[in-house]
Amino acid sequence: MKPETELPADVIDALQKNRKIMAIKLLRAHLNIDLKEAKDMIDAYLARRPELAARHPQKVETGLGRLIVVGILLVALYAIYRYFS
């Protein structure tokens, strides 16, 4: 893997603008590498640069929001059923 100083300037600029996907696309175009290798290089760069990595939080999907929406819909359907019965 290449050291962080060898990343092209436009790739680093895209990362600073919080555009990780664009950075991966640019890196692939510059180095003619596959998607996994480019993503791994970007992730390694972000791991070495905590100030940039903090801007790319990993979204954790718990499903709580969906559960709340389904619950509200069920209550609404039950209320409609009771109203018309």
C-alpha angles and dihedrals in degrees: 000000000000121000118253093256089066095060110110117254095243091054091052090046091053090051091050088053090053092249102133096161091051089049090053091049092049092047091050090051093048098046101026092231133144125266097257094051092048092048091049091051092050092047091049090049091050090048089056091046107054093177089063096037090057088061090059105060118180111244112231114209110208098165091231093123092053091047091053092049092049090048092052091048092050092050090048092049091048091050091051091048092050092046094054098039 
